[in-house]
Amino acid sequence: MLNLLQIRDFAIIDALELTVKPGLTVLTGETGAGKSILVDALQLLAGARGGAEMIRHGAERAELIAVFDVRAAAPELSEWLAAQALGGEELIVRRMIGSDGRSRAWLNGQPAPLQLLREAGNLLIDIHGQHEFQSLTRAARQRELLDEFGTLAAQTQSLTATWRRWRELHTHERALSAAAGERSARLDLLRHQVAELAALDLGAGELEHLLEERARLTHRGRLAQATQGALEHLYQDETHNAHGAVGRALQALRAVAGIDARIQPIVTLVQEAEVNIREAARELEHYSEGLELDTERQNAVETRLAAIEDLARKHRVAPAELVARTAELGAELAVNERGESDLDAMRAELAMLLAQYRREAEGLSRARTAAAAALATAVSAHMQKLGMAGGRFEVGVTTEAGEPAAHGSDAIEFRVSANPGQPLRPLAQVASGGELSRLSLAVEVASSARETRCMVFDEVDAGIGGAVAEIVGRELRALGERGQVLCVTHLPQVASQGHQHLRVEKRLAGQATHTALTELDTHERIEELARMLGGVDVTASARAHARALLAGTDPGAPAGPAKSARRSR
């Protein structure tokens, strides 16, 4: 809901501040007073393009500010505000146009590009009467109105949720399918590599053991020579060997151990040395026996190591890394093989979701078709009262083939024949601004949903008068009871229905022309309505007629003392 509108240095307005109330607000005034300037200002705040020609003469820039209460925002607006991180109870829209024609905009103080401003404007303001901003001509808005009229929100939300799940899975499936060729080739390579490594069957620690064995077999001669020499020095040399020398030392010590007790520990150490030398000699004999030439084993070791080294070069890793490489490729193979089965499962789930989507879409299409007939009847009935006697309204629901869409498979089109004998045409092709405004009014009134946007009607009374004008005013008032409506009007029958009445005046101050805006109290409303009824000379009968018009409005409408809007200087 629009709470506040501030305009500075725009067209012939130097400074204006307007507090907008709930219900129907009517704007009246002489032709050329500047009523449409307010509509133009709202259009700019809704994202229309603006240029330097819109700046008041002599000013450097024009500035427009609108404050909206978003506490009772519709779900679509709430979701958009959350997506843009625009929290709070108010949304402040600011637009500034410089003398160079450049425009800047802000949403709650954050710089906003024009496209973002348009998105906000489409959700906040609905302007009827200027083709560029008539949301009723947009296919998306027509579908929304039909769904609101038919109370199809639950079905639409369920369908949208199914569509989102299908779309996410479909995107994932397409990515996996696109890589299927590469994955197939990779699987073949992985299977071959894993088979090679499995055939090698390299055990943990085997490489180190083979390398040690190779070194031993290669240097068998040197090892035999060294062990034989050591064995002779320790035990086998008949003249001089370590075992004999230790034995003689042990005999000498035992002979004197009884004289001095401190020698006994030394005797123990020498005994241990004798035992260790004897054990070492036995181990050397055993080791020497194992150094016999085994050509077959040496060839087997060389062949095994060559196979390991060849496979390591093939995989571009060190031989010591082959065991880890085997585990790595095995894990990758398992993941890729699961990918194939996952893709099959994903396709099965996609088919199930698509079938569910089709069922829900068909059910929604049937509900929309039934709602379309009821909405067409209701709008056609309102058209007869709004000065389009003999006019017809139709809602086309066409099911289109193709990929699933968020809101179903239906194309919704509003068609109208404003006069008897004329063929039905798409609403977007209606040429008359006045007719289109009244059609918009008929559709909005026929809809049972509460409108949360600020609706602006310009030229809604074009080409009508008398009883039809009074009916238009009543319909606007009824619409205002469910939301917020601003209406620029020249007809007293329409103006008398307003909950709030604003008079727009053009004033001359020196050589400059300014627009002023005043909120009228009951007495001022009677005078303004009498002027609209009687022209320049306001007569007693015109005042009486004005009082009668006001007396015919809802007695519960606000009619107390009014406040004047801040006027332009």
C-alpha positions in Angstrom: 0.0 0.0 0.0 1.3 3.5 -0.9 1.6 5.6 2.2 3.5 8.7 1.1 4.4 10.4 -2.2 7.0 13.2 -2.4 7.7 15.1 -5.6 10.3 17.8 -6.1 11.1 19.8 -9.2 9.1 17.5 -11.5 7.2 19.1 -14.5 5.4 22.1 -13.0 5.6 20.8 -9.4 8.4 22.4 -7.3 7.6 20.6 -4.0 4.7 18.4 -3.0 4.1 15.8 -0.3 1.0 13.6 -0.3 -0.1 11.2 2.4 -2.3 8.5 0.7 -4.9 6.7 2.7 -6.5 3.3 2.2 -9.6 3.0 0.1 -10.5 5.1 -3.0 -8.7 8.4 -3.4 -10.0 10.6 -6.2 -8.0 13.4 -7.9 -10.0 16.2 -9.6 -9.2 19.6 -11.0 -9.4 21.7 -14.2 -8.0 20.3 -17.4 -4.2 21.0 -17.5 -4.0 21.5 -13.7 -1.5 18.6 -13.5 -3.5 15.6 -12.4 -1.7 13.4 -14.9 1.6 14.6 -13.5 1.0 12.5 -10.4 0.3 9.5 -12.6 3.5 10.2 -14.5 5.4 10.4 -11.3 4.1 7.0 -10.2 5.0 5.6 -13.6 8.6 6.8 -13.1 8.7 5.2 -9.7 7.5 2.0 -11.3 10.4 2.0 -13.7 9.3 4.1 -16.7 12.1 5.8 -18.7 12.5 9.5 -18.0 14.4 12.3 -19.5 15.6 15.8 -18.7 12.4 17.3 -20.2 10.6 16.1 -17.1 12.6 18.4 -14.8 11.0 21.7 -13.7 12.3 24.7 -15.6 15.3 26.2 -13.8 15.9 23.1 -11.6 19.0 20.9 -11.8 17.2 17.6 -11.1 13.8 16.0 -10.3 13.4 13.8 -7.3 10.5 11.4 -6.6 10.0 9.3 -3.4 7.3 6.8 -2.6 6.9 5.0 0.7 5.0 1.7 0.7 3.7 -0.3 3.6 4.7 -3.9 2.8 3.6 -5.6 6.1 0.6 -7.2 4.3 2.4 -7.8 1.1 1.2 -10.5 -1.3 3.4 -13.8 -1.3 4.9 -12.8 -4.7 6.0 -9.4 -3.3 7.3 -10.9 -0.1 9.4 -13.5 -1.9 10.8 -10.8 -4.2 11.7 -8.6 -1.2 13.4 -11.5 0.5 15.3 -12.3 -2.6 16.6 -8.7 -2.8 17.4 -8.6 1.0 14.9 -5.8 1.4 13.5 -6.5 4.8 11.4 -4.2 7.1 7.9 -3.0 7.2 8.4 -0.3 4.6 9.9 -0.1 1.1 11.1 3.3 0.1 11.4 3.8 -3.6 13.5 6.9 -4.7 14.1 8.1 -8.3 16.2 11.0 -9.4 16.6 12.4 -12.9 19.5 14.8 -13.6 19.7 17.7 -16.1 21.9 15.5 -18.3 19.0 13.0 -18.6 20.6 10.4 -16.5 18.5 8.6 -14.0 19.3 6.9 -10.7 17.2 4.9 -8.3 17.3 3.4 -4.8 15.3 0.8 -2.9 15.5 1.3 0.8 18.7 3.3 0.3 20.3 0.7 -1.9 21.2 1.7 -5.5 18.9 -0.2 -7.9 19.2 -0.6 -11.7 16.1 0.3 -13.8 15.2 -3.3 -14.4 15.0 -3.9 -10.6 12.9 -0.8 -10.2 10.5 -2.2 -12.9 10.3 -5.5 -11.1 9.4 -3.6 -7.9 6.9 -1.4 -9.7 5.1 -4.3 -11.3 4.5 -5.7 -7.8 3.7 -2.5 -6.0 1.7 -0.4 -8.5 -0.9 -1.3 -11.1 -1.6 1.6 -13.5 -4.6 1.4 -15.7 -5.0 3.7 -18.6 -1.5 3.9 -20.2 -0.7 0.9 -22.4 2.9 0.5 -21.3 1.9 0.0 -17.6 -1.4 -2.0 -17.9 -0.5 -5.3 -16.2 -3.9 -6.6 -17.3 -2.6 -6.9 -20.9 0.3 -9.2 -19.7 -0.3 -12.9 -20.1 1.3 -13.6 -16.6 -1.1 -11.2 -14.9 -4.1 -12.7 -16.8 -3.2 -16.1 -15.5 -2.7 -14.8 -12.0 -6.2 -13.1 -12.0 -7.8 -16.3 -13.3 -6.1 -18.4 -10.6 -7.1 -15.9 -7.9 -10.7 -15.8 -9.2 -10.9 -19.7 -9.2 -9.1 -20.0 -5.8 -6.5 -22.2 -7.5 -3.5 -21.1 -5.3 -3.1 -24.6 -3.7 -3.2 -26.4 -7.0 -0.8 -23.9 -8.6 1.7 -24.1 -5.7 1.7 -27.9 -5.7 2.3 -27.9 -9.5 5.1 -25.3 -9.1 6.7 -27.4 -6.4 6.6 -30.5 -8.7 8.0 -28.5 -11.5 10.9 -27.3 -9.4 11.8 -30.8 -8.4 11.6 -31.9 -12.0 13.7 -29.0 -13.2 16.5 -29.5 -10.7 16.6 -33.2 -11.5 16.4 -32.6 -15.2 19.3 -30.1 -15.1 21.4 -32.7 -13.2 20.4 -35.5 -15.6 21.4 -33.4 -18.6 24.8 -32.6 -17.1 25.4 -36.3 -16.4 24.1 -37.3 -19.9 26.3 -34.8 -21.5 29.3 -36.4 -19.9 28.1 -39.9 -20.6 30.4 -40.3 -23.7 33.4 -39.3 -21.8 32.4 -41.4 -18.8 32.0 -44.5 -21.1 35.5 -44.0 -22.5 36.9 -43.4 -19.0 35.1 -46.5 -17.7 36.8 -48.7 -20.4 40.2 -47.2 -19.6 39.7 -47.6 -15.8 38.5 -51.2 -16.2 41.6 -52.0 -18.2 44.0 -50.3 -15.8 42.4 -51.8 -12.7 42.6 -55.3 -14.4 46.3 -54.8 -15.1 47.0 -53.7 -11.5 44.9 -56.6 -10.2 46.9 -59.0 -12.3 50.1 -57.7 -11.0 48.8 -58.2 -7.4 51.5 -56.2 -5.8 51.3 -56.7 -2.0 52.1 -54.1 0.7 55.8 -54.2 1.4 56.5 -56.6 -1.5 58.6 -54.1 -3.5 60.9 -53.4 -0.6 61.4 -57.1 0.0 62.2 -57.7 -3.7 64.7 -54.9 -3.8 66.5 -56.3 -0.8 66.6 -59.7 -2.3 67.9 -58.4 -5.6 70.7 -56.6 -3.8 71.6 -59.8 -2.0 71.6 -62.0 -5.1 73.5 -59.4 -7.1 76.3 -59.1 -4.5 76.4 -62.8 -3.5 80.2 -63.2 -4.1 81.2 -60.2 -1.9 78.8 -61.4 0.8 80.2 -64.9 0.8 83.8 -63.7 0.9 83.1 -61.3 3.8 81.2 -63.9 5.8 83.8 -66.6 5.3 86.6 -64.2 6.4 84.6 -63.2 9.5 83.9 -66.8 10.3 87.5 -67.7 10.2 88.5 -64.8 12.4 85.8 -65.6 14.9 86.0 -69.4 15.1 87.5 -71.5 12.2 91.2 -70.3 12.1 93.1 -73.0 13.9 96.0 -70.7 14.9 94.3 -67.4 15.7 90.6 -66.9 16.2 88.5 -64.8 18.6 86.8 -67.7 20.3 90.1 -69.3 21.3 91.6 -66.0 22.5 88.5 -65.3 24.6 88.6 -68.9 26.0 92.3 -68.4 27.1 91.5 -65.1 28.7 88.6 -66.7 30.6 90.9 -69.4 32.0 93.4 -66.8 33.2 90.7 -64.8 35.0 89.1 -67.8 36.6 92.5 -68.7 38.1 92.7 -65.5 40.1 88.9 -64.8 40.7 89.1 -66.3 44.2 91.8 -63.8 45.2 89.8 -60.7 44.4 86.0 -60.7 44.3 86.0 -57.6 41.9 87.2 -59.9 39.1 84.1 -62.0 39.1 81.9 -59.5 37.2 84.6 -59.3 34.5 84.6 -63.1 34.3 80.9 -63.0 33.6 81.3 -60.5 30.8 84.0 -62.6 29.1 81.8 -65.7 29.4 79.0 -63.8 27.6 81.5 -62.7 24.9 82.5 -66.3 24.4 78.9 -67.4 24.0 78.1 -64.5 21.6 81.1 -65.4 19.4 80.0 -69.0 19.2 76.4 -67.9 18.3 77.7 -65.5 15.7 79.8 -68.2 14.1 76.8 -70.5 13.9 74.7 -67.7 12.3 77.5 -67.0 9.8 77.7 -70.6 8.8 73.9 -70.7 8.3 74.0 -67.4 6.3 76.8 -68.8 4.1 74.8 -71.9 3.3 72.0 -69.6 1.9 74.4 -67.7 -0.4 74.6 -70.6 -2.8 74.0 -69.5 -6.4 70.2 -69.7 -7.3 70.0 -68.5 -10.9 66.3 -69.3 -11.2 65.4 -67.3 -8.2 67.5 -64.4 -9.4 65.7 -64.4 -12.7 62.3 -64.5 -11.0 63.1 -61.5 -8.9 64.4 -59.5 -11.9 61.3 -60.4 -13.9 59.0 -59.4 -11.1 60.8 -56.1 -10.5 60.8 -55.3 -14.2 57.0 -55.9 -14.4 56.5 -53.6 -11.4 58.7 -50.8 -12.9 57.1 -51.1 -16.4 53.6 -50.7 -14.9 54.8 -47.8 -12.8 56.1 -46.0 -15.9 52.8 -46.6 -17.7 50.9 -45.0 -14.9 53.5 -42.2 -14.5 54.1 -42.9 -10.8 57.1 -44.2 -8.8 57.0 -48.0 -8.2 56.5 -47.4 -4.5 53.2 -45.6 -5.4 51.6 -48.4 -7.3 49.7 -49.8 -4.4 48.2 -46.4 -3.6 47.4 -45.9 -7.4 45.6 -49.3 -7.5 43.4 -48.2 -4.6 42.8 -44.8 -6.2 41.8 -46.2 -9.6 39.6 -48.8 -8.0 37.7 -46.1 -6.1 37.3 -44.0 -9.3 36.0 -47.0 -11.1 33.4 -47.7 -8.4 32.2 -44.1 -8.5 31.8 -44.1 -12.3 30.1 -47.5 -12.3 27.7 -46.1 -9.7 27.2 -43.0 -12.0 25.8 -45.3 -14.7 23.3 -46.9 -12.3 22.6 -43.4 -10.7 21.8 -42.0 -14.2 19.4 -44.9 -14.8 17.7 -44.3 -11.4 17.6 -40.6 -12.1 15.9 -41.1 -15.4 13.3 -43.3 -13.8 12.6 -40.7 -11.2 12.4 -38.0 -13.9 9.8 -40.0 -15.7 7.8 -40.4 -12.5 8.0 -36.7 -11.8 7.0 -35.8 -15.3 4.0 -38.1 -15.1 3.0 -36.5 -11.8 3.4 -33.0 -13.3 1.2 -34.0 -16.3 -1.5 -35.2 -13.9 -1.4 -32.0 -11.9 -1.3 -29.8 -15.0 -4.3 -31.6 -16.5 -6.2 -31.1 -13.2 -5.3 -27.4 -13.1 -6.3 -27.0 -16.7 -9.7 -28.4 -16.0 -10.1 -26.1 -13.0 -8.9 -23.1 -15.0 -11.4 -23.9 -17.8 -14.3 -23.9 -15.3 -13.0 -20.7 -13.6 -12.6 -19.1 -17.0 -16.3 -19.5 -17.9 -17.4 -18.1 -14.5 -15.0 -15.1 -14.8 -16.1 -14.4 -18.3 -19.8 -14.3 -17.2 -19.0 -12.0 -14.2 -16.9 -9.6 -16.3 -19.4 -9.5 -19.1 -22.1 -8.6 -16.6 -20.0 -5.7 -15.2 -19.3 -4.5 -18.8 -23.0 -3.9 -19.3 -23.1 -1.6 -16.3 -19.9 0.2 -17.2 -21.0 1.7 -20.5 -20.2 -1.2 -22.8 -23.7 -2.6 -23.4 -23.6 -5.6 -25.6 -19.9 -6.2 -24.9 -18.6 -9.6 -24.3 -15.6 -10.9 -22.4 -14.0 -14.3 -22.8 -11.1 -16.1 -21.2 -9.2 -18.5 -23.5 -7.5 -21.5 -21.9 -5.2 -23.3 -24.4 -3.1 -26.2 -23.4 0.3 -26.1 -25.0 2.6 -29.0 -25.6 6.3 -28.8 -24.7 8.5 -28.9 -21.6 6.9 -28.3 -18.2 6.6 -24.7 -17.0 6.3 -23.4 -13.5 2.6 -22.4 -13.8 1.4 -25.3 -15.9 0.9 -25.9 -19.6 -1.9 -23.4 -20.2 -1.8 -20.2 -22.2 -4.3 -17.8 -20.8 -5.7 -15.0 -23.0 -8.3 -12.4 -22.1 -10.4 -11.5 -25.2 -13.0 -8.8 -25.4 -15.6 -7.3 -27.7 -16.5 -3.8 -26.4 -19.4 -3.2 -28.7 -22.2 -5.4 -30.2 -21.3 -7.1 -33.5 -17.5 -6.7 -33.0 -15.4 -9.9 -32.9 -13.6 -10.9 -29.8 -10.0 -9.7 -29.8 -7.1 -10.1 -27.4 -7.3 -7.5 -24.6 -3.9 -6.2 -25.5 -5.2 -5.0 -28.8 -8.0 -2.8 -27.4 -7.3 0.7 -28.7 -9.3 2.9 -26.4 -7.6 3.8 -23.2 -11.0 4.5 -21.5 -12.4 1.2 -22.6 -9.3 -0.6 -21.4 -9.5 1.1 -18.0 -13.1 0.2 -17.6 -12.4 -3.4 -18.6 -9.6 -3.5 -16.1 -12.0 -2.2 -13.5 -14.6 -4.8 -14.4 -12.0 -7.6 -14.1 -10.6 -6.3 -10.8 -14.0 -5.9 -9.3 -15.1 -9.4 -10.6 -12.1 -11.0 -8.9 -12.9 -12.0 -5.3 -9.3 -11.7 -4.1 -8.1 -8.7 -2.0 -5.8 -6.6 -4.1 -2.6 -5.7 -2.3 -1.1 -3.4 -4.9 -1.9 0.3 -5.3 -4.2 0.5 -8.3 -4.2 3.7 -10.3 -7.0 4.4 -12.8 -6.5 7.2 -15.4 -9.2 8.1 -18.0 -11.5 5.5 -16.5 -14.4 7.8 -17.2 -13.5 8.7 -20.8 -16.6 8.7 -23.0 -19.2 8.0 -20.3 -21.6 10.0 -18.2 -24.8 10.0 -16.2 -25.9 6.7 -14.7 -22.9 4.8 -16.1 -20.5 7.3 -14.5 -22.2 6.7 -11.1 -21.9 2.9 -11.5 -18.2 3.3 -12.4 -17.8 5.3 -9.2 -19.5 2.7 -7.1 -17.4 -0.1 -8.7 -14.2 1.9 -7.9 -15.4 2.5 -4.3 -16.1 -1.3 -3.9 -12.6 -2.0 -5.2 -11.2 0.5 -2.8 -12.9 -1.3 0.1 -10.6 -4.3 -0.7 -7.4 -2.4 -1.3 -6.1 1.0 -2.3 -7.3 2.8 -5.5 -6.2 6.2 -6.9 -8.5 7.6 -9.7 -8.0 10.7 -11.8 -11.5 11.7 -12.9 -13.5 14.6 -14.5 -16.8 13.2 -13.4 -18.6 14.3 -10.2 -20.4 11.0 -10.0 -17.1 9.2 -9.7 -15.4 11.8 -7.5 -18.3 11.7 -5.0 -17.5 8.0 -4.3 -14.0 8.7 -3.0 -12.9 8.0 0.6 -10.3 10.7 0.1 -10.7 13.6 -2.3 -7.7 15.6 -3.6 -8.0 18.7 -5.7 -5.2 19.6 -8.1 -4.8 23.3 -9.0 -2.4 25.2 -11.3 -1.3 28.5 -9.7 0.7 31.4 -11.1 3.4 32.9 -8.9 5.1 35.7 -10.7 6.2 34.3 -14.0 6.2 30.7 -12.8 3.4 28.2 -12.9 3.1 25.7 -10.0 0.8 22.8 -9.2 -0.8 22.6 -5.8 -2.6 19.6 -4.2 -5.2 20.0 -1.4 -7.1 17.3 0.5 -10.7 18.5 0.7 -13.0 18.4 3.7 -16.8 17.9 3.4 -17.6 21.5 2.6 -14.7 21.8 0.1 -15.9 18.6 -1.5 -19.3 20.0 -2.0 -17.9 23.1 -3.7 -15.6 21.0 -5.9 -18.4 18.7 -7.0 -20.6 21.7 -7.6 -17.9 23.2 -9.8 -17.6 19.9 -11.7 -21.4 19.8 -12.2 -22.1 23.4 -13.0 -18.9 24.9 -14.6 -17.5 28.4 -13.8 -20.6 29.7 -11.9 -21.4 27.5 -9.0 -25.2 27.7 -8.4 -27.3 26.7 -5.4 -28.8 23.8 -7.4 -25.3 22.5 -8.3 -24.4 22.6 -4.6 -27.7 20.7 -3.8 -26.9 18.2 -6.4 -23.4 17.8 -5.0 -24.8 17.2 -1.5 -27.1 14.6 -2.9 -24.2 12.8 -4.6 -22.2 12.7 -1.3 -25.3 11.6 0.6 -25.6 8.6 -1.7 -22.1 7.3 -0.8 -21.4 4.7 1.9 -22.3 6.5 5.3 -19.3 4.7 6.8 -16.8 6.4 4.6 -14.4 8.9 6.2 -16.0 12.3 6.2 -14.4 14.1 9.1 -12.1 17.1 9.1 -9.5 16.8 6.4 -5.9 17.7 6.4 -4.3 19.6 3.5 -1.5 18.1 1.7 1.7 20.0 1.7 1.3 22.4 -1.2 3.9 23.5 -3.7 5.5 26.8 -3.1 
